[in-house]
Amino acid sequence: MSLLKTKLNRRKFLAYSGGTLAAGAMASKFSTIKAVASEHGKQSKESGSKTVPSACAICVNKCSLFADVKDGVIHKLNPNHNFFKSRSMLCARGNVGAKVPYSPDRLKKPLIRTGKRGEGKWKEVSWDEAYDYIIENVIKLINKYDNRSSIAFASTEGLQEEFFRHLTSVVGSTNSVRHPTLCLASNIQGYSSVYGTLPDADIANAKFVVMAGSNRAEAFITPDTIDLAKKHKEQTFVYLDPRATKSAAIADKWFPIKPGTDMAVVLAMINVIISEELYDKEFVNKYTHGFDQLKEHVKENTPEWAEKESEIPADEIRWMARKFAENAPASVWYPGRRSSFTANDVYYRRACAILNAIVGAWDRKGGLIPKSGISLKSHEFIFPLFGRVKSRIDGGKVSFAADVLPEYIKSNKGMPKDEVAYLSEADGSWVLFRDAILKQKPYPVKGMFVYKQNPVESVPNRSKTLEMLKSMEFICTIDIQMSDTAWYSDVVLPESTYLERWDPAHSLGGVAPVVIFRKPVIDPLFDTKSMKDITVDLTERFLKKDEYWVDAWEEDKAYMRDYVKTFKGVPMSHIIKHQLSDYPGAYKMLMEKGCFYKTDKIPYGKTLKEGARLKTKTGKIELASVRYPEAGLYALPVYQKPSEAPQGKYRFVVGRHAQFTQANTQNVPYLLEAYGHYTNMLWIHPKSALKQGLNDGDYAIVKSSVGEQKVKVHVTEYTRPDTVFYLHGFGRLSKWLTNVYKVGASDAEILEDYAETISGNALLHETFVEIKKA
Ligand code: SF4
């Protein structure tokens, strides 16, 4: 493949990626933000300077920080040097967090829709009016459908999500759907089937790292990202991706792998390591189960076979396998978060986990490390046991699970057809959940609460999500900005930003766990509340409605009164003290140092001690799974050849950029400026562009079986000729996202909605598109 021979000109590549700054374009946005901040400063009763510990909330990393506040206005956010996970830095998004409370696009008061859904007509209401409207609609739906599960709850992770989940229990619904099946559910499932947990990678000490698709240099800035950048002289870093990303730019070798064939490379590496007897015999004998089955299973998976699949030369695969074994246990096939690529994603993740295991790179310096945490005390609440409740809409036997599999995998015996094999009760499966709502099977779901999540832009097949919202009789969204989902809601509640509220303590698991928390850096600017206050207020109001409790016991109301008392009467600092009460001195350390930890050293080898057991059925590392055959699945990872692009079509791949957290920060002008392009662009290879009659800067229509989008063309050799890409999070529908409304193209609009049926994860690399000049 010609791209293999392409030498990356690093300087040229980075120059492109930085883009050209069009500073003028956003100037008026910046001055509006400054004006809001200055106005707030004038109104603030505070004077003088203070430093307040808190934690960033702009991505899942939750980096601890200290905020510099002057005269009641946030002056700057600084990294907390005690928080070793962020390696003494805040990324661009973390820095820009200082401007978030002052954004003119923030939600400032509760809103009730007055026009048609999506028309954008709202009236500002008081919190009391909003709560009355919600209570009335919830009770109406429960009575009409005689079922509390007729109201669904969608959310994404965060320190206040716990309170949203309390609200789910207060309403009594079983239908909660969370972000993991749009993200890392297949990764968790695949690795857990081998190790009983999703491990982290000890990148700081790894000598040989292979990363497939997890574009760390342009995704969340994590310790791994920083360590990779720092270590690149001492570490060999191999990167596999159909696109040359910034991770490719810092890699020692980049292979533009054919999408969907990563497992072929992993199986071939296992084949080389076993056939050349490079595996760690002592480790395999002592800690693993199923090696002989594995040996037999990979016999045919030679590097030559894998070359035909992946287009990576056999010699290179052999080299990778030998280096992987030679550097073990300081070798890592990177297990980082990444959405499912293709329909056999769980088997692929299993293969990656197995590769690390056979060289003994598990729970040892430089290898994969089991996650650990600091366990915090929680308040145990007893939520009502209502009578009018049905089991989850996407659980149990859902006869249409097979409908969501791509054609090429339907005949595969090791894929479940009727149900998601390992559906998480708490998280559900977004694709199946939405289908079940649309089919009203096994029962109608007609109401929805959405917290912080934006399914309109996050779930593949946007038209279907809009259809689902249209079918709802009531939608309430809680957010800090008018997300696309809020735009189609009936009532929108404005949440206080993370810099204006208390959040409970939270243990960040990982190779070295640490506890963070949040306390208000400034007073709330507008008429906003935290999710905690919203849940408590609604619970209090439900307690006043006798008709709400007809299917509950009298004690349930008493338990809920206790619940309200706990959170209404008690300051968050007391709750945090309770959470940390097992650790003397921890509260003081948290308040003074901004975080609490027991050690910043990685505790290697805990799972290798005599008598230790992993959370697998055998207690060992399961190279051959014991549970999977019981569920009708393959015990070992079976490779499934991906489908070829139909004539005249291209495989569409998705990806992220360091300035944008999922679909959340595209509207922030400072980040748009740092990104440099202000819109997303279609990456297309010169040969393909020629075929389609496209030049750099033209506009193209990208069309799949579910939708089409118009997007600016970027002709580049940094993608394969059979693959096209554009960035997630643009082409938005909410007019109140003023910087990205109808700017660029939405990937949710064109992604077809397939699901991986072992974990329920949405499949993001199974869509083929036509491309025409606009
Ligand atoms: S990586 Fe950046 S956005 Fe994420 S929590 Fe840390 S500073 Fe915030």
Residues whose N, C-alpha, C, O or C-beta is under 5 A from the ligand:
A	BS01	SF4	C56 I58 C59 N61 K62 C63 L90 C91 R93 G94 I221
